[in-house]
């Protein structure tokens, strides 16, 4: 059994795990340790056993995968089951904010897969605690495209951020003097969504249909990665996070757009 430690209450950790398991062709039983409410959605975590907290050793795993935070979200992951292969999935963190959470006796990993460019100090630390250290380009499981016309806004919440993204899209349209149809893909229709904005509850939403003219998202890891093939029509609005550096990620992505 693979045990995936994915502390955090958002959708991003679970979407990333889906892609990692698919990319690495891991099969068999999967238990995910997470407090995310999105794990209750069978489209997200179907086929997985989901637990909010657990003693990893008691789960008797054949492999442990630790997502994003090498010592857990709050530094709670001080040790891993002995004799069990361990993998860490590394993405960009606000390293100066996270570093104080590291235990004095660091957690060690058999391998670390680097999913995007890291802060140099973060990169250096993981190299010291990992027997293997390598990049990994993720591939998502096959899914149907989101087949809508016009502009596509994608966000899993919270509602206040979703409405900010909608306002950002409307401001862009006004500045460009266009009136495209707009569709919001989000788990629920937020209160205050303008009536002319269509709403869809679709998961996954990483592939736009042929009639999508523009994509508007935050700058989370999955959105930037999944919409990279459509970078010329992708617009990002980074949001502040306690540990995720969306601003650096967005700046890097924008710098890669062909001029």
C-alpha positions as CSV (number, residue, x, y, z in Angstrom):
1,X,0.0,0.0,0.0
2,X,1.2,3.5,-0.9
3,X,0.6,6.1,1.9
4,X,0.5,9.7,0.6
5,X,0.9,12.4,3.3
6,X,-0.8,15.5,1.9
7,X,-1.4,17.9,4.7
8,X,-3.4,21.0,3.7
9,X,-7.0,21.9,3.1
10,X,-6.9,22.8,-0.6
11,X,-7.5,20.9,-3.8
12,X,-4.0,21.3,-5.1
13,X,-2.3,18.6,-3.1
14,X,-4.8,16.0,-4.2
15,X,-4.6,17.0,-7.9
16,X,-0.8,16.8,-7.7
17,X,-1.0,13.3,-6.2
18,X,-3.3,12.1,-9.0
19,X,-0.7,13.3,-11.5
20,X,2.2,11.9,-9.6
21,X,0.7,8.4,-9.2
22,X,-0.3,8.4,-12.9
23,X,3.2,9.6,-14.0
24,X,5.0,7.0,-11.9
25,X,2.5,4.3,-12.9
26,X,1.9,3.4,-9.3
27,X,-0.9,0.9,-8.9
28,X,-2.5,-0.9,-6.0
29,X,-4.1,0.4,-2.8
30,X,-3.5,4.1,-1.9
31,X,-4.2,5.7,1.5
32,X,-4.1,9.5,1.6
33,X,-3.6,11.4,4.9
34,X,-5.2,14.7,4.4
35,X,-7.6,17.2,6.0
36,X,-8.8,18.5,2.7
37,X,-12.6,18.6,2.3
38,X,-12.1,18.0,-1.4
39,X,-11.1,14.4,-0.6
40,X,-14.8,13.7,-0.1
41,X,-15.4,14.2,-3.8
42,X,-15.1,10.8,-5.7
43,X,-13.9,12.6,-8.8
44,X,-10.9,13.7,-6.8
45,X,-10.1,10.8,-4.5
46,X,-12.2,8.0,-6.0
47,X,-10.5,4.6,-5.3
48,X,-8.3,6.0,-2.4
49,X,-8.8,5.4,1.3
50,X,-8.8,8.8,2.9
51,X,-7.9,9.5,6.6
52,X,-7.5,12.9,8.3
53,X,-4.8,11.8,10.7
54,X,-2.8,8.6,11.1
55,X,0.3,7.1,12.6
56,X,2.2,6.3,9.4
57,X,3.9,3.3,10.9
58,X,0.6,1.8,12.0
59,X,-0.7,2.0,8.4
60,X,2.1,-0.5,7.4
61,X,2.9,1.1,4.1
62,X,5.0,-0.3,1.3
63,X,5.9,3.2,0.3
64,X,5.4,6.7,1.7
65,X,5.0,9.8,-0.5
66,X,5.2,13.2,1.3
67,X,3.8,16.1,-0.7
68,X,5.2,19.6,-0.8
69,X,6.3,20.0,2.9
70,X,9.3,17.9,3.9
71,X,8.4,18.0,7.6
72,X,4.6,18.3,7.1
73,X,2.5,21.4,7.0
74,X,3.3,22.5,10.5
75,X,6.5,20.6,11.1
76,X,4.5,17.7,12.6
77,X,6.2,15.1,10.5
78,X,9.3,14.4,12.5
79,X,9.9,10.8,11.4
80,X,8.9,8.2,8.8
81,X,8.4,4.5,9.1
82,X,11.8,2.7,9.2
83,X,12.7,0.5,6.4
84,X,10.0,1.8,4.0
85,X,10.9,3.5,0.7
86,X,10.2,7.2,1.1
87,X,9.6,9.8,-1.7
88,X,9.2,13.6,-1.3
89,X,7.5,15.8,-3.9
90,X,9.1,19.2,-3.9
91,X,7.4,22.4,-5.2
92,X,8.2,26.0,-4.7
93,X,7.8,27.2,-1.1
94,X,8.3,30.4,0.7
95,X,11.4,28.8,2.2
96,X,12.2,31.5,4.8
97,X,8.7,31.1,6.2
98,X,8.9,27.3,6.2
99,X,12.4,26.7,7.4
100,X,11.7,27.4,11.1
101,X,9.3,24.4,11.1
102,X,12.0,21.9,10.2
103,X,13.0,19.5,13.0
104,X,16.5,19.5,14.5
105,X,16.9,15.9,13.3
106,X,15.7,16.2,9.7
107,X,13.4,13.7,8.0
108,X,15.4,11.8,5.3
109,X,14.1,10.6,1.9
110,X,15.2,7.9,-0.4
111,X,14.3,10.2,-3.3
112,X,13.1,13.7,-3.9
113,X,11.3,14.6,-7.1
114,X,11.6,18.3,-8.0
115,X,8.4,19.4,-9.7
116,X,9.4,23.0,-10.4
117,X,12.3,25.3,-9.8
118,X,12.8,25.8,-6.0
119,X,14.3,28.6,-3.9
120,X,18.1,27.9,-3.9
121,X,18.2,27.4,-0.1
122,X,15.2,25.0,-0.3
123,X,17.0,23.1,-3.2
124,X,20.2,22.9,-1.2
125,X,18.5,21.6,1.9
126,X,16.6,18.8,0.1
127,X,19.8,17.6,-1.5
128,X,21.3,17.1,2.0
129,X,18.3,14.9,3.1
130,X,17.7,12.9,-0.1
131,X,19.6,9.9,-1.3
132,X,18.3,10.7,-4.9
133,X,17.3,14.1,-6.2
134,X,15.8,14.4,-9.7
135,X,13.3,16.5,-11.7
136,X,9.9,15.0,-12.6
137,X,7.6,16.3,-15.3
138,X,4.1,15.4,-14.4
139,X,1.4,14.0,-16.7
140,X,-2.3,14.1,-15.6
141,X,-4.6,11.2,-16.1
142,X,-6.7,11.5,-19.4
143,X,-9.7,13.8,-19.0
144,X,-12.3,15.4,-21.2
145,X,-11.7,19.0,-22.2
146,X,-13.8,21.8,-20.7
147,X,-15.7,22.6,-23.8
148,X,-17.0,26.2,-23.5
149,X,-16.8,29.3,-25.7
150,X,-15.1,32.5,-24.6
151,X,-13.2,33.0,-21.4
152,X,-12.7,30.3,-18.8
153,X,-12.1,31.2,-15.1
154,X,-10.9,28.3,-13.0
155,X,-10.5,28.4,-9.2
156,X,-11.4,26.1,-6.3
157,X,-11.9,28.9,-3.8
158,X,-12.3,30.5,-1.3
159,X,-15.2,32.4,-2.7
160,X,-13.6,35.8,-2.1
161,X,-10.7,34.9,-4.3
162,X,-12.9,33.5,-6.9
163,X,-14.9,36.7,-7.1
164,X,-11.6,38.6,-7.4
165,X,-10.6,36.5,-10.4
166,X,-14.0,37.2,-12.0
167,X,-13.5,40.9,-11.4
168,X,-10.0,40.7,-12.9
169,X,-11.4,39.0,-16.0
170,X,-14.1,41.6,-16.4
171,X,-11.5,44.4,-16.0
172,X,-9.4,42.9,-18.7
173,X,-12.4,42.6,-21.0
174,X,-13.4,46.2,-20.4
175,X,-9.8,47.4,-21.0
176,X,-9.8,45.5,-24.3
177,X,-13.3,46.6,-25.3
178,X,-14.6,43.1,-25.7
179,X,-17.5,41.2,-24.3
180,X,-16.7,37.5,-24.4
181,X,-18.9,35.0,-22.7
182,X,-17.3,33.9,-19.5
183,X,-17.6,30.6,-17.6
184,X,-16.4,30.0,-14.1
185,X,-15.3,26.5,-13.2
186,X,-15.5,26.1,-9.4
187,X,-16.8,23.5,-6.9
188,X,-19.8,25.8,-6.1
189,X,-21.3,29.0,-7.5
190,X,-20.1,31.7,-5.1
191,X,-22.6,34.2,-3.7
192,X,-22.3,37.4,-5.6
193,X,-21.3,35.9,-8.9
194,X,-22.7,38.2,-11.7
195,X,-25.6,36.5,-13.3
196,X,-24.1,36.7,-16.8
197,X,-21.1,34.5,-15.7
198,X,-21.9,30.9,-16.3
199,X,-20.9,28.3,-13.7
200,X,-19.8,24.7,-14.0
201,X,-18.7,22.3,-11.4
202,X,-16.2,20.3,-13.4
203,X,-13.2,18.2,-12.2
204,X,-10.6,17.9,-13.5
205,X,-10.5,21.2,-15.5
206,X,-6.9,21.1,-16.8
207,X,-7.7,20.9,-20.5
208,X,-9.5,23.7,-22.3
209,X,-11.7,23.0,-25.3
210,X,-11.0,24.4,-28.7
211,X,-13.4,27.4,-28.3
212,X,-11.8,28.7,-25.1
213,X,-10.2,32.0,-26.0
214,X,-8.6,32.9,-22.6
215,X,-7.9,31.2,-19.3
216,X,-7.9,33.0,-16.0
217,X,-6.6,31.4,-12.8
218,X,-4.6,32.0,-9.7
219,X,-0.9,31.0,-9.8
220,X,-1.1,27.8,-7.9
221,X,1.2,24.9,-8.9
222,X,-1.3,22.9,-10.8
223,X,-2.9,25.7,-12.7
224,X,0.4,27.0,-14.0
225,X,1.6,23.5,-14.9
226,X,-1.6,22.3,-16.5
227,X,-2.2,25.4,-18.6
228,X,1.4,25.7,-19.7
229,X,0.6,24.4,-23.2
230,X,-1.8,27.4,-23.6
231,X,0.5,30.0,-22.0
232,X,-0.2,32.6,-24.7
233,X,-3.9,32.8,-23.6
234,X,-3.4,32.1,-19.9
235,X,-3.6,35.0,-17.4
236,X,-2.7,34.6,-13.8
237,X,-3.6,36.5,-10.7
238,X,-1.3,35.4,-7.8
239,X,-2.7,35.3,-4.3
240,X,-0.8,35.6,-1.0
241,X,-0.2,32.3,0.7
242,X,1.6,31.5,4.0
243,X,3.9,29.0,2.4
244,X,3.3,28.9,-1.4
245,X,5.1,31.6,-3.5
246,X,2.5,32.3,-6.2
247,X,4.1,35.6,-7.1
248,X,7.4,34.1,-8.1
249,X,5.7,31.2,-9.9
250,X,3.6,33.7,-11.9
251,X,6.6,35.9,-12.8
252,X,8.5,32.8,-14.1
253,X,5.5,31.7,-16.2
254,X,5.0,35.1,-17.7
255,X,8.7,35.3,-18.6
256,X,8.3,32.2,-20.7
257,X,5.5,33.6,-23.0
258,X,6.9,34.1,-26.5
259,X,7.1,37.8,-27.4
